[in-house]
Amino acid sequence: MDNTRRKFIKQSALIAAATYAGTFTSSAKSYNRIIGANDRVRVGVVGFSDRFKDTLFPCFLNHNKELNFDIVGLSDIWNYRRDLGVAYVKEKMGSDIKSCRNNDELYAMKDLDAVIVSTADFQHAMHTIEAVKAGCDAYIEKPFAETMADAKAALKAVNESKKIVQIGSQRRSGENYATAAQYIQDGKFGAITAVDLVWNVNQPGRWRRPDLVAKLKEEDIDWKRFLVNRPADNYDPRKYLEYRLFWPYSSGMPGQWMSHQIDTVHWFTKLKHPRSVTANGGIYTWKDGRQNWDTMVAVFDYGQPDFSDGFQVTFTSRMQNSVGDVGEVYYSNGGELNLITNKVSPKGGLKEREAAAMGMKSNLLEPFDLSTKVIKTASDANMGGDALTSGHMRNWMECVRSRKTPNAPVEAGYYHSIANIMTNAAVRTGAKASFDEQKQEVIAGGKIFKY
């Protein structure tokens, strides 16, 4: 184990220990303001990212007037994006907002109620802790965490705070996914025998930001604050802006894409994590200095801990051909539940001839439509963002007012993080990864996987 890795493990352990001990500090107030039915909810933005600008903010604007939410501050450690973000939000909101150089300045604002966090993947867990320690509800982009130390610390902080935290797993606010979950949980589908998850694109520029990389200067950002609890590293504009290509700033495909889809497995089955994960892949096409794979296959074993049942899940993803597109297909002995077509069908199910040969009966599923309703938005005709995320944002905003549990609570993020970290352990070590339930640690190659 080299010195950099040792230092990272030590830093992660210290952060987690400090959080568990309740000594994680913030420069902001940590009181709880009781929000009345007619009170304006004051929201801060943590990170003016593409995700916020192009999706989260338009979805927020679909509902903010109706639900009386307002954006009052924006924090970004790069002065260029901070100025751009403040100007953009002011233009769209029609009101002034506070420009904050960092999150300490944001959380020092008086009566800040909630935040929307869309920062780099590896920062989400620590930014969650900052938010709830400052007394704020939060909408947190996924992946929730990329190390178990971060995941455990953030889960504990949220549960102790009792704040409303919505993880950005927007499938949980989709009517078709909710119908699929109910259909499976009601026993109508039968036992799951396999699940295929696929996420294929043909986008050489995916996660690349060459124009912004050329614009970024070290003196214009707070590089140390960017690293949070990752190992000390030399300034690199690509790691700052193209972090999804570089470990330990992102796991790439698992954290960005698989975390969405594996979450549906946990939701539909009420299982918390895989029993084991293996993975294979590499950088086959886009040899641009990236560290995270451009092609991969991960194979998951799911089921009860006593192995009384089980099924296999495969996640396949490639970045150089989009055939297969994006989707999830669940299989049982009686057919398939297809979340690409949003149909349950008897396709592939046990037919009468094959069943009779084994003294069995055919059990073909009846066709069923998973999507028969319209997802509620403030104005479908003028809706910004996308329908799933708009519904997910609305759910969070409603829960901030009602104090009800949102569709994607912190536990959902914790569980998808376990699967994500197990996958990353298999990728990084080449060994089969498992999970120690008692210690809540990922095991690969006979050792606890830390980094």
N, C-alpha and C positions, 0 to 999 in steps of 0.2 A: 504494500500500500504506500503510494508516494505521499510526500508532505502536503501537497495540495488537497488530496483526498482526505488525509487525516484532519487537516484544518477545517474542511467543510463539515465533516462528521462532528467534530468538537463544537463548531459554531451552531450547528443544528440542534445538538443536544442542549447547549446552553440556552438557546432561545426557547426550546420546549420546556426546559426545567423552570426557567424564569416565568413563563406563562402559567404553568401548573401551580407555581407558588404564589401566583397573583401579583407578581412584581413587574409585569410588563407595563411600562409606563407610556403615557401619551401627554402631550403638552395641552391637550384640550380638556374641556369640561366633561364630566362623565355622569351628569344627572339625567334623569328621565323626564322629559316634558310630556305631560298628558295632552294628547291631541283631541280636541273637541270635534264634534260633528261638522262644525262650520269653520274650523281653523284651517288656514292655509298650511300645507305641508311643505317645509323648506328643504330642498334637495341640493346636495353637492355632487359634483362630477369628479371622480378620481381617474384621471387619464383621458386626454382627448385623443382617442384612438380611432382608427378607421371603423372598427366595430361600433363604437359609440356614435360617430358621425353618421354612418350610413344605415344603421339598423336600430340601435337602442334609442337614440334620440328621436328619430321619426316615430317609433312606436310609443315613446313617452308622450309625444305631441298629439297622438291619437286620442289620448284620454285625460291629459292634465287639466284642461279647463273644466271638464265635467266633474272630475274628482278633486279639483282645487289643489293641485300640486304646482310648485314653482321651483325653478332652478335658480339658486342664489349665489353659488360659488363654483369655481372650477380650479382644480389643482393639476399641474403638469410640471415635471422637473426640467423640460426643455422649453426655453423661452419662446422659440418659434411656434411650437404647437400650442403653448399656453396662450399666446397672443391671438393665434388663429382661432382657437377654440372659444375664447371669451368673445371675440368679435362675432363669430358664427352664432353662438347661442344667444347673444344679445339681439342680433338681427331677427332670429326666428321667434324669440320669446317676446320681443318688444319691450324689454326692461333691462336695467343694469344688473350685472353680476360681479362678484368680487373675484379678482385674479389672485391666485395663490401659488407661490413658488414651490410649495410642498404640502404634504398632508397635515403637518403640524399647524400651518397657517389656516388650512381649511377647517380643521376641527376646533380651532380657537374662535371660530365665528359664533356669535350668539344665536341660540335657538335653532341650530342645525338639527333637523329631524332624521334625515336619511341620506344615503349616498348610493350612486351607481358606480360600480367598480369595473373597469374594462382595461386593466393594465396587462403587463406581460404575464404569461402563464405561471411562472414560478413565484410571482408576487401575490397571487390571489389569496392564499391562506393568510399571509402576514397582513395584507390589507384588510382582510376580514376581521382579524383580531383588532387592528387599529380602530376600525369602524365601531365595533360593538363596545370596545373599551371606552370610546368617546360618547357612548350613549345613543348611537345611531342605528336605525334599521338599514338593511343593505340589500341591493341587488348585485350579486357577484357572478361575473362571467365564469364559465368553466374553462379548463379543469379546476376543480376546487383546490387540489394540492398535488404536488409531484414527488413528495417524500412523505413517509409515514410520520416523521417528527413534526412536519408542518401540519399534516392532516389532523393528528391527535391534538395538537395545541389549539388549532382553530376550532375544532369541534367542541372542545372543552370551554373555550372562551364564549362561543355562541350560546351553548346550553346554560352557562352560568349567568349570562346577561339577559336571557329570555327576550332578546331582540328578534324582530321579524327578518329572517334572512332567506332570500330566494336565490337558489342556484340557477344559472342560466342554461338549464336543461329544458328547453322550450317544448320538447315533445310531450312533456307532462301536462301541457296546457292545450294539446291538440285533441279535438273531439274524436278523431279516428283512433288515436292511441288510447284514449280513455275507454272507448268502446271495446277495443282489443283487449285491454287489461281486464275489463269486467267479463268479457266473453271467456277468457282463459280461466280466470279465477272462479267463475261459476261452474267450471267443469265441462263446458259445452265442447271444448276443443279436444279434450282427452289429454293424456300425458304427452308433454313435449318430448319429441325424439331427437330433434336437432334444430339449430338456428343458423342461418347464413346472414352475416352482416357484410355489406359491401360499400366501399366509398372510393370510386374511381373518378379521376379528373385528368385532363390533358392540358395542363397549364404550367408552362415553364416559368412563368412569372409569379406563380403562387408563393406567397410569403416573401417575395423579393421586393425591395424598396430602393432600387439603385439611385433614383433621383434624390430621394431624401437622404440616403447615405452620403452622397456628394455634398449635401447642404449642411450636414451636422458637423459641429465643431465641439471639441471637448470642453472648452471654456463656457459653452452655452448650456451645459447640462450638469447635474449633480451625479457624477458616475458612481460615487460611493453609495449614495442613497439608492440608485438604481439596483445595485447588487444585493441589497437587503441583507439576507443571511447566506448568500452564496460565497464561495471562496474569493479572496482577493484576486483580481484579474486586471490585466492591462486594458486600458481604454480601447474599445473596438466598436466603431459605428455600426458595423454589420450586426454584432451581437445585440446592440441596443435596438436597432430597427428591424432586423430580420431574425429575432430571437427564436422563432419557431424552427429554425434550421440548426440550432446549436444547443447541445446539452452542456451544462445543467440548467439552461434557461427555458427549455421546453423539451418534451419528449417527442414533439412533432406529431405524426399521425395518431398515435394512441391518445395523447392529451387533447388534440384538436378535434378529431373526428370520432374515434372509437368511444370516447367518453360519453358522447351523445347516445350512441346505439347500444352500448353495453348497459346503460342505465335502464333501457326498456326491458332488458332481461331481468334485472333486479326488481323492477316495478311489477312486471307481469307475474313473476314466479314467487315474489316475496323472499327470494334468496338474497343474501347480503353480498356475496362475493364468490368467485370461482374456487374450486378445490385445487386446481392447478392450471398453469399456463405454459405453453411453449411457443416460440416464435422464430421465424426465419425471414430473411430479406436482405436488403443492401441498397447501396447507391449505384444503380445500374445505368442511369441516363443523365441526370442533371449533376454533372461533376463540376460544381461551381464553388467548392470549398466548404460546402455544408457538411455537418456531422450526422444529422438525422436522416434516416433512410428515405428513399423515394419510392420504394416498393416493399410491401411486407405481407406476411400471413401470420396470424396468431390463432392458436387453437386452445380453447378453454374447455375444461371439464367442470360441469356444474352438477349439483345434486345435494342430497342430505349428507351430513358429515359421516354417517355410518355406512355410506355407500349402498343403502337400500334401494336407491334409484339413481337416475342420472341421465344426462344428455350432453351432447357436444355442441359447442358454439364456435364458429369460425369467423374471423374478421379478416377480410382481404382488402388491400388498398394499393393503388398504383397512381402515379402522377404523370404517366406518359401515354395513356390511352383511356378514354372515358367510357368504353363499352361496359355495360353493366350499371353505370351511373351510381346512384346512391339509394340504398334501401335496406329493409330488413324483411326476411321471410322466415316464418316459424313453421315447423313441420310436426305433425302427429301421425299416428298410424292410419288416420282417417282422411288426411288431406293436408292442405296448407292454409296458413293465415299470412296474407301477403300485404305488407305495408307500403308496397310500391303501387299496386293496383287498388289497395284498400278493399280487398275482397277476401272472404273465406270461401274456399272451394274444395271439392273432393279430389282435386288434382293430386295424383300420386298415392291416393288412399288405397286401402285393402279392398280389392274387388271380390265379387262373389265366387268366381272360379278359383282364384288363388286361395281364398279363405276355405272353401269346401275341401280342397285337397289336403288341408291340415285339420279338418274337422272343426273349423271355426266359422264364424258368421261375418259377412261383410259389414263394415262400419263406416261407410263413406259419409262424409260431412255434407250437410245441406248447405247450399249456397247462401251467403250472408254478406250484406253490405256494411262495411265498418264506418262509412262516412255518409250520413244521411242528413246531417244538420249543418247549419252555417255557423262558423265561429263568430262570436259576438265582437264587434268593434264599434267604436264611436261613429265611424262613417266609412263603410266598406268602399264606397266610390272614391274616396280621397285618402284611403289608408296609406300611410308610409310604412317603410320597413317590410316585414312579411307577416302573414296572418298568425303563424305560430308564435312568433316573438311578441307580436302585438297583444295577443291574448295572455301571454305569460307576463308581460309587463303590467297589464291591467290587473291580473290576479295579485301580483305583488302590491300594487298600489291600493287595491281594495283591502288586502290583509293588513297593510300598515294602518289603515283606519279601523278595521274590525278586530285586529289582534288575533285573527284566526291563523292556523297553520297554512302556509302557502303550498302550491302544488308541488314544488321541488324544494323541500326543506333541507336543512344542513346535512341531515343524515343521508339523503340521496347523493349529495356531493361527496360525503365521506366514503360511501360504498363504491361509487364509480372511481374514486381515487385509489381504493385498494386494487381494483381490477387494472387500473392504469399503471400503478406502480409494479404490480406483479408482471405485467407485460413488459415494462421497461427493464425489470430485473432479468427476464428471459432474454431480451434483446441485448443487454449489456454483458451478461455473463455467458450466454449460450447454454445455460442450464434450465431445467424445468423449475418453475417458480411455484411455491405453495404459500399458505398463510397460516401463521401460528395464532390461533384464535385467542389463546390465553394472554399472550404477550402483545397481541395486535401488531405483529411484525411480519414483513414479507421475507421468506426464506428462499435462497437460490444457491445451489452448489453447497448445501449444508451450512450456510452462513446467513446471518441477518443481512439483508440488502439495505445499505444506507445510501450508496452513491455509485 
